[in-house]
Amino acid sequence: MIHNSRFKIALILIIIFALAGGYFILRKPASVSASWWDNDWQYRKKITIDRTKIDENLKDFPVLVKLTSSQLDFTKVQSAGQDIRFVDAYGNSLSYEIEDWTQASSTADVWVKIPQIASKTDTYFYMYYGNPAAADAQNKTSVWDSNYKMVQHMNSTSWLDSTSNAVNGTAYGDATTTTSGQIGTAGTFDGTGDYLQMSSDPLRNKPQVTVSMWVKASSATISGTEQFIVDTPGGGYLAMFLARATGGGYNNFLLGMDSGSNSDVFSTTLANTTNWYYVSGVYDGSYERLYINGIQEGTPKARTGNTYSYTPPQPLYINSNNSSGDFPGIIDEVRISNKARSAAWIKADYNSQNNTLLTFNKEETGTGPVVWYKFDEGQGTTAYDSSNNSGTRYNGTISGAAWTDLGKYEKALIFDGTNDVVTVRRYKTNKRKVPFLLGKAGIHSSHGRTHRLKWNSIC
């Protein structure tokens, strides 16, 4: 009986351990711990990518983080966004490029490279800010994967390429910029001899290619048969342009790849002067495809071989083919890749650049600086604490120090070393020496020893 009882107990234990082992093997892995990335940063927001707008897993995708006062309190960030940082769910820093940052209007456009975006689950990352001592850490060329051969934000009259390929532009005629772009600043053209000539042609002799841009026409009238948006003159070409067939009287977008019309793909969308259009042309080595606002339109045209290899090489033109047919309107965010981007990539690009891909969670507060003096008042005898540490502000009283507009970050205080101080009421810190940054200053602390601070001295 004892033997049988022991056998039964052993059998029960084996079953329990087997079931427990099966649980540990089959259970869902625990979620990633979202620990604070760096205590020198006071604030962060979680940003989520909407999986319902991602049709396949994407790798090294550049996401547009469009910021207004609804997404970010710009008073908590340095004047040009120097302390902005982006971090993935595992605490890895992400490459980013600030295209536009306008503190006065609380607006910014930032491109962030996301290594992996899932289509079945939401992907999220974090935006950190609120570090008065942080230096700018942009790495714009790293944002764009090696398949991008030109990225023109069209955001300055320098017409600089954001990739490492340096396909920069030279303006002719009245080509200039406007702040009324789809994404911040854009190029504007009157349609009469104004265009950009690029330093080289990233479309030349490629087995695959993707061209994309935002366009908005300023005139519904098309002179001639077609108006070129991107083109290389001579020989054959891969061009994308606003077009009207001879005598047709309609405003279609058109993708062509030779000097005839046999390979032309027309959009079903008719362009007007009210809307922006995201136009993308793809050649995958077998077919040409045209996408308008992330959706394929027209009939794909069969074609084989590389894109043209005209000799001698010709430069790429934006808004012209250097002979006729200039486009009147605004052009923004012109990109060329030597890869056939998928339909899912183009759809995600459209949603990202149309600012419908991301949602922002509420602001979280870390340990951060105990006090943060921007010294940007420019007048008066009070230095205001911007840290909002646990809702408490430690404002300082200025004595002797003088204001200046020549600080590291605009306005600042000048201390001559003789009885000029900023006196702050009691607060807790475990640091005897206070880091001092003329113009802006931050004191980092955990709970500990109590001091009385006079700026430039501790007593």
Helices and strands as residue ranges (DSSP letters): H 2-26, E 43-49, G 51-53, E 58-67, G 74-76, E 85-88, E 96-102, E 107-117, E 123-129, H 140-143, E 148-152, E 169-172, E 176-178, E 186-190, E 195-198, E 209-217, E 226-231, E 239-243, E 252-256, E 265-270, E 277-283, E 287-292, E 295-302, E 317-318, E 328-337, H 343-353, E 358-360, E 364-365, E 369-373, E 382-383, E 396-399, E 402-407, E 410-414, E 421-428, E 441-444, E 450-454, E 457-458
